[in-house]
Amino acid sequence: MDLSHTSLQGLQCQPCHSKTEVLAMNKIEEYLTQLPGWQLDTSIQDSPRIRRTFTGKDFNHCVEMICNIRNVAQKENHHPEIHLTRFKYLEVVIQTFAVNNLTINDFILAAKITSCLSM
């Protein structure tokens, strides 16, 4: 399935379980090309995830960004890790914990987070 950033935004995350299909590396790389700024993190063996750091204007702006991410995550029922550092840097890390790997849901959520923070 060839999906663009816009196409990913139009999809809905699906419930996951231990047998949910994980993405092959070629699909991960393909989807990453649709999500500028997002990077593959393989620092934990056999547990790939994607991450991106967003820069806010200040602490309060970052807290607003976290609230926007929360709203998207709740709607998708897929929740990222969020790290606020140095008062204006917001790192978002996404992985499907049910399979300890990456699924299409991770890229759908990343596209929607990118969109909500670009407004």
C-alpha positions in Angstrom: 0.0 0.0 0.0 1.5 3.3 -1.1 0.5 6.0 1.3 1.4 9.7 1.3 1.5 12.0 4.4 -2.0 13.1 3.4 -3.2 9.6 3.0 -1.8 8.6 6.4 -3.7 11.4 8.0 -6.9 10.1 6.5 -6.6 6.7 8.1 -7.7 5.7 11.6 -5.5 3.7 14.0 -6.8 0.1 14.5 -6.7 -1.8 17.8 -3.6 -3.9 18.2 -2.8 -7.2 19.8 0.2 -9.5 20.0 -0.4 -10.8 16.5 -0.7 -7.4 14.8 1.4 -7.2 11.6 4.7 -5.4 12.0 6.2 -3.4 9.2 9.1 -4.7 7.1 12.1 -2.3 7.0 11.4 -1.3 3.4 7.9 -0.1 4.4 9.3 1.7 7.4 11.7 3.5 5.2 9.0 4.3 2.6 6.6 5.7 5.3 9.5 7.8 6.8 10.0 9.5 3.5 6.4 10.8 3.8 7.1 12.2 7.3 9.9 14.8 7.2 11.6 15.2 10.5 10.7 11.8 11.8 13.6 9.4 12.3 13.9 5.7 12.9 15.4 4.8 16.3 16.9 1.3 16.6 18.9 2.0 19.7 17.0 -0.7 21.6 17.7 -4.1 19.9 14.6 -5.6 18.2 12.4 -2.7 19.3 12.4 -0.1 16.6 10.5 3.1 17.0 10.2 6.5 15.4 10.9 9.8 17.0 10.9 13.5 16.2 11.9 16.6 18.2 9.7 19.7 17.9 10.8 23.1 19.1 8.3 25.3 20.9 8.5 29.0 21.6 8.7 28.5 25.3 7.6 26.2 28.1 3.9 27.2 27.9 3.8 26.7 24.2 5.3 23.2 24.6 2.6 22.4 27.2 0.0 23.5 24.7 1.7 21.2 22.1 1.5 18.3 24.6 -2.3 18.9 25.0 -2.7 18.9 21.2 -0.8 15.6 21.0 -2.9 14.2 23.8 -6.1 15.0 21.9 -4.9 13.3 18.8 -3.6 10.3 20.7 -6.9 9.9 22.6 -8.9 10.0 19.4 -6.7 7.4 17.8 -6.4 5.4 21.0 -2.6 5.1 20.3 -0.3 6.9 22.7 3.2 8.1 22.2 6.0 8.8 24.7 6.4 12.6 25.1 9.5 14.2 26.6 9.8 17.9 27.4 13.4 19.0 27.8 15.2 22.3 28.2 11.9 24.2 28.4 11.2 24.3 24.7 12.1 21.0 23.1 9.4 18.3 22.8 10.5 14.8 21.8 7.8 12.4 20.6 8.5 8.7 20.4 6.1 6.3 18.8 6.0 2.5 18.8 3.2 -0.1 19.0 3.9 -1.5 22.4 1.6 -4.6 21.8 4.2 -5.9 19.4 7.2 -4.0 20.6 7.8 -2.9 17.0 6.4 -0.5 14.3 3.0 -0.9 12.7 1.0 1.3 10.3 -0.6 2.9 13.3 2.7 4.5 14.3 2.9 6.3 11.0 -0.7 7.3 11.1 -0.2 8.8 14.5 3.0 10.6 13.4 1.3 12.1 10.4 -1.6 13.4 12.6 0.7 14.8 15.3 2.8 16.6 12.6 -0.4 18.0 11.2 -1.8 19.2 14.5 1.5 20.8 15.5 1.9 22.6 12.2 -1.3 24.6 12.6 
